[in-house]
Amino acid sequence: MTLMRRFTAEDIWKPIGVREYDVLFTLSSSPTRALRLHELNEGILLSQPSLSRMCDRLTTMGYVVRQSDPSDKRGTVICLTEAGAELQKSIGRKHATQIARLVGGALDGHELAELDRLCTKLRKTQAGLRITQAGIE
């Protein structure tokens, strides 16, 4: 929690916020740079209605667009635009520098590798779980 406060306190996120950056980062990590809203929601810590409103704001700013899902014409996908990709890369470089400054000095190379291994293991475990109104399934 302390690190998150420090990350968010620094002025590297303009013209968007940390949560908006998270959406751009998640889309940029997708091979097609596009995800259905429920897929995007799996990687974002927001309710689906809040995420939908955020995507509307990012659309207005020109960082994402909504398009018909090529695999299911009834659905839509959120697609990262070139402007969104450029902004994500710009902020991402600043954030990587920030992480190196705040975390890198505290851990040696072996510890960083172990942290990466543990975080990957936790992510893979969580990927198989669904969060519903009733709890985690």
N, C-alpha and C positions, 0 to 999 in steps of 0.2 A: 504494500500500500504506500509506503514511503517513497519508493521509486516512482510509482504512478503519479503521485503528487508532484514530484520533482520534474518528471517528464512533461506533465501538463502545465506546470508553472512557467516554463520557458516559452518565449515568444517565437516559436518556429512553425506554428500551425497555420498562420494566416495564408489565405483569406477564409479558410475553413477551420473547424474545430477538430479535436482528437477523434470524436466519434465519426465525423464525416470522412476523415482520413482513413479510419478503419474500414469504411465501406469501399473507398477507392482502392485500398491495399488488398482487400479480399477479392474484389473484381480483377485487379491486376494479377493476382495469383492463379486465377482460373485460366486454363489453356485458351479458351475462347474470349476471355475478358468479358464474359456475359454469364449471368446466373438468374434463375427464377427467384422470385422474392423469398420463397421458403428456403431455398438453398443458401441464399445470401444470409438469411436470418440465422442459419446454423452456426455461422462464424461471428456473429455480431451480438453483443449483449444488450439488445433492445427488444421490446415487444414488437410483434409484426406491424401493428398500426403505426407505432412510432417510427419504425424503419421505413414504412411506406411514405410517411410524411417527409422523412429525411431525404428519400430518393426524389420526391417531388421538388424539394429545395435544390438538390444537386442537379436536377434536370433544368430548373430555371437558371442556374448558374452556368449551364453548359458542360458539366463534368460527366454526366451520364445521360443516356436516352433510354426510353422504353420502346421495345420493338416486339413484334409478334414472335412467339417461340417457333423456330423452324421445325421442331419435332412435334409440336402440338399447337395448331393455329388458334385454339381457344385461349391459350395462355400467353403471358408476356414475359420477356426477360429484361433485366436491367443490364445495359451495356455501357462499358467505360468508353468515353470519347477520347480523341487524341488529346484534347485540352485536359481531361481528367487524368490521363496517363502521364502527361508531362508534369502536372501538379503533384501527383503521387510520387513520381521520381524525385522531384525537387525537395519535397518535404521529407521523403524517405531518406535521402542522403543526409539531411540535417539531423534526422532522428537517429540514424546509424552512428553519426558522430557523437550525438548526445549519449547513446547507450554505451559506446566505447569509453567515453569520459566518465560516466557515472558507475558503470559496472566493470569495465575492462581492467581498471587498476586494482580492483578488489579481488580478482580471481586470476590465477595463473592459467596457462594454456590447457593443462590437464583438467582443471576445475571447470573451465569454460566448455571443454568437450563433454565433460560429465553432465553439466547443466543442460547442454543441447540434447544429449541423449535422453535425459530424464524428461525434459519438456516434450520431446518427440513422442516418447512413450505415453505420457499423459494425454497428449493430443489425440493419438491413435485410439486410446481407450475411450475417450470422451466422444469420438466421432461415431461410435456405435450406439450411443445413448440418445434418447429423445426427451426433450422437456415438454411436458404437457401441463394443462391446468391442474391435473391431479398430482403432478410431481414428475420425477425422472423415471423413465421406463428403460 
